[in-house]
Amino acid sequence: APGAIFGWKVGFAVALVGKTLGSLGSLLMARLFLKGPLQSKLLARFPRLNAIGQAVAEEGLPVLVILRLSYLPIVLKNYGLAVLDISTGQLVL
């Protein structure tokens, strides 16, 4: 929709900034409210999250790019990655 309103170049930039700010907002809220109480529960229940955290720690950006491009609901990506020990800067990219 931003492309129809602003043209494709400006619309792409608006959509990219909006998606990044939305992801950052949900990430920070999840870290503030959910990380402490849910981290141990989620990591115990979903061992793949721990494996993803280890892969990001070892490989970094390529793993995060693959996760961002994967066909998963954005809610799972943002809140699932928020409980891991990954820097905010890495997650925003």
Salt bridges, closest charged atoms under 4 A:
ASP85 OD1 - LYS35 NZ 3.00
